[in-house]
């Protein structure tokens, strides 16, 4: 991958207002996506007692792909050649991350796996600084540190480093790379087609990984209902929301919003899973929420037109919008 730059500046108060409204909508879309992910934890925990993990992933993303193609059959044909190439790369990265996270989970406690996976919050701004040449401000770094500490309080109950932890960390690197790449390449006008192609590539990667041993399908209506929900809501719609939202939000801000996933997971575990509320759950969740609000509510120091523009702390120096090119 190489890097390239384009430049852009604000065009007045009207444009700034539209840009701010779009930014708020993008943030809400990411929060909805993250909430849907959080709602799946106790469903997945129950389902994986009967369906192997990679089989579940292959079926889930295959169902999501078919549903999206049926709903929008022409979206893929409208993609530019560059967007097709970018979406395929992003789907491959995300699919590999899913497989490595799953493999790591077999050798790592779920709480530790969740914390290490959440380290994409730290890795994302580092990759954005290197690959996109963005300047990460002190406010954002403080929010990243607070979110990381909150994830530790929320998730960890002891920690050791071994094979499982190592490959889980590699998955976190890949998730961060996906966030950075999507932030650089996403086009709001082609978000649907890019989301379909990403989901399709993820389904292909997971199917190829599990096909040699055969694919185990859900055996009951309840299990199929869980798979369909996770395929359509936490799969297809979530990927569409992320692809569209990242056309309007910088990668580091996206990662901080997505760090709410374990907070939503804990909330749903208490609400629907019957788990007890703990002081660590409340304290860690509050820290992550505060980190997100610090970035979301700070007053802007400059205005940008709508589109994939950086926030003041996250954006490239002197208003430059840097993107990856392949």
N, C-alpha and C positions, 0 to 999 in steps of 0.2 A: 504494500500500500504506500502511496505517496500522498502528499498534502498539497492543497491549493487554497487560495483565498479569494473571496469576493468582498466588496465593501458596500455598506448601506448606512444611511442616516435617517432620522425621523423626518416626517413631513408635516408636522403641525399638531395642534391639540386634538383635532378630530381623529386623526390617524392614531394618536397616542391612546385616546379613549377606546377606539375599536381594538387596538392591540392589547390593552389591559383587559377588556372584556373577553377576548379570545384566550388570553393567558389564564384567566380565572376558569373558563370552561375547560381548558386543557387540564388544569389542576384537578378539577372535579372529576373529569374523565379518568385520570390516573388513580384518584382515590377510589372511585367506583370499581375500577379494575382490581386494585389492591384488596379491596374489601371482598370481592368475589373470590380471589385467591385464598384469602384468609378463611372464607367460609368452607373451603374444601378440605381442610386438614383433618377434621374428625371423620369426614366421609371417606377420605383416602385411607386413613388408618384402619377403618372397618373393612373396606373393600379389599385391601391388600392381604387380608387373612385368607381370601379365597382365589384371588387372581394375582399372578406374578406381576411385579412392578413394571417391567418393560412391556409385557403384554398389555397391561392396562394403558400405558402411555401410547402404544401403537394404536390401540382401538380408539382411545380418546381423541387423538389428533386426526385419525382417519375419518371418524364421524364428523369432526369439526370441518375438515376439508370438504367432504361431500356436501354438508349443509350449506357452506358458504358458496360453493360452485353452483348449487341448485338455486340459491337466492339471487346470486349475481353472476350469471354465466358468462357475461361479456367483460367482466372486470379485468380478467387476465389478459385478454386480447388488446385492451386499451393501454397496457403498461408499455412504457418505452423500453428499448433494449437495455439501457443503463439501469432502469428501475428493476427490471427482471433480474439482472445480474446482481444487483445489490440485495434484493430480497432473497435470492437463493443463498448468497453468502451468509446473510443474517440468520436465515432458517437453519443452515448447517451449524453455525456457531451455537445457536440456542439448543438445537437438538443434541449436540455433543455435551453441552452443559447439563441437560436433563439426564443423560445417561451417566455421566460422571457423578452427578449429585446422588443419583439412585444407587450406583455402585458403592459410593462412599458411605451411604446410609446403612448399608449392610454391615459395616465395620465400625460405625460411629453412633453414639447415642443421639437420639433425635434432637435433643436440646442443643448439643454441641454442633450438629450438622446445621441446624437453623441459624446458629450464631455465625458459623464460618461462611455459610452461603450469604448471609447478610453483610459480609465484609465487602460486597460490591459497593457499598456506600462509601468506603474509603478508597477502593481501587478506581472507581469511576472518575473522580476528579484528577487522580494521578494520570490516568490514560488520556483524559481530555486535555490535560496540560501538555502531554508529550505528543499526542497524535493531532490534536486540533490547535495546539499552540495557544490555548486560552489561559487567561490569568485568573487564578482562584483567589478571591479576596479573603481577608481575615475573618469576616463574619461567616462566610460559608465554611471555612475550615473549622471554626468553632462549632458550627452546627453539625458538621460531619463527626467531630470528636464526641459531641453530646449524644448524637444518634448511636454511635458505636458503643458508648458506655451504656446507653439505655438497652441496646440489644443484649449486651453482656449480662446486665442485671435481670432482664426478662428471661433469658434463655439458659445461661450457664449454671451448672451445679457441679463444678469440677471440670477439669480440662487436661487432656494429654495429647501429644502429637504422635501420630502413627500413620499407617498406610491410608486408612479411611479419611483421616483429617487432611492428609496431603492432597488426595484426589478431589475432595470436596472443595478445597481452596482453589484448585485449578478450575473447578466449575464456577466458583465465584468470579475468577478472572474472566471467564468466558461470558458470564452474565453481564459483567461490567463492559466488556468489549461490545456486546450486543447493544447495550444502552447507548454507548458512545457512537457506534456505527449507525444506529437508528436515528439518533439525534442529528448526525451529519447528512444522512441520505434520505430521510423521510420527506415525502412530498404530500401535503394534505390533499391535493387533487387526485393522487393515485393511492391513497391510503388503503382503500378496500382491496385493490388488486395486489398490493404489496403484502397485506395481511394474509390473503388467501395463499399466495405463493410461499410465504414463510411457514404457515401452518402445514402446507403440503409437504414441504421439505422436511419439517420436523417429523411428520408422520412417516415419511420414507426412511429417515435415519433410524427412528425407533423400530420400525418394522424390520429393516435389514439386521438390526442388532439382535432381535429376538426370533426371527423366522427360522433359523437352523434348528431350534428345539421345538418348533411348532408354536402356535399362538392359542393361549387359553382364553376363551370368551366368558363373560359373565353368565351365570347360570340361572339367575332369578330376575323377576321384574324389578325388584327393589335395587338390585345391583345395576341393571341396565338404566334405571332412572337416575342413579348417581352418576353413571358414566355420561349419559346424555346431558345432564346438567353441567358437569365439568367440561364437556366438550363444547357446548354451545355458549354458556355464560362465562365460565372461567377459562375457556379456550378461544373460541372464535371471536366473541365480542370483546374479550379482554385484549387480544392481539390487535384488533381493529382500533380499540381505544388508545392503546399505547402507540401504535403507528401514527395515528392522527395527532395525538397530543404531543409527540416528540417532534412534530413539524413546527411546533410553537414554543417549546420549552427546551432549555439547554440540558445536557446530560446530567450534570451534578445535581441540579434542582430536581430532575426526574428521579434520580437515585434516592434523594432524601425523602421525596414523597412516597416512593415505593418501600422505604424502610418501615412504613406503617403496617406492612403485611403481617409480621408477628403480633402486632398489637391487635389487629382485627382477628387474627387466628385465636388469640387468647380470649377475646371478647365472645366470639362464637362458641368457643369451647365451654365457657361459663354459661352462656345463654342457652345453647342447644345441646351441648355435650355433657352437661351436668357436673363440670369441674368446679372446684371451690376457688373463690377469689383469694389471692394472696397479696401480702404487702409488696413482694418482689414484682408481681404482675402489675400492680398499680404504679409502683415507683418507676420501673423500667418503661412501661407504656407512656407515662407522663413525660419522661425524658425524651423519648423518640418524638412524641407529639410536639413538645416544646421546640425541638430541633427543626422540625418541619415548619412550624409557625414563625420561627425566627427568620427563615429565608423567605417565606411567603408574604409576611406582613411588613418587612422592612421597607422604608420609603425608597423609591427608585431615585437614582442620581442622574439618570438620563432616560430618554424615551426612544423607542425603536418602533418601526412599523410592524404590523402583524406578519407572522411567518416565523421561520426558524431563526429567531434572533436571540442573542444571549442576554441574560440578566446582568445588572451592573457588576456583581461580584464574579459571575461565572463567565462572562463574555470575553472575547478576545480584546486585546488592547486597542484603543483608538477606534472602536466601533467595527472592527473587522469581523466578518463571519467566516470562520475557517471550516473547511469540509474535507473529508477524505475523498480521494478519487482513485478508481481502479481502471 
